[in-house]
């Protein structure tokens, strides 16, 4: 993976309007943990994104807290927190139109970006 590579994590689930990770998310995040354990100098940013439902400041807070929840889980699995950054982008970086349920679902996502190999 090259610096700047962004990867969308599929099957990451939270309670509606909250940042509590659902246990069925752990399998996907464990792939990131495994990647980081096999690449000990890898540093990543966890990015949280929302759809356009609700106020921007609320979505920024929720997306940041969700990114932090993923980063905390990764750290709890033995990855040094210095190798992780997290940021919430709210609905400022959509990947699909927000005018359909399918588009909004695509925009509600967690990604990681390679900061350093």
Buried (B, 14 or more C-beta within 10 A) or exposed (E): BEEEEEBEBEEBBBEEEEBEBEEEBBEBBEEBBEBBEEBEEBBBBBBBBBBBEEEEEEBBBBBBBBBBBBBBBBBEBEBEEEBBBBBBBBBEBBEBEBEEEEBBEBBBBBBBBBBEE
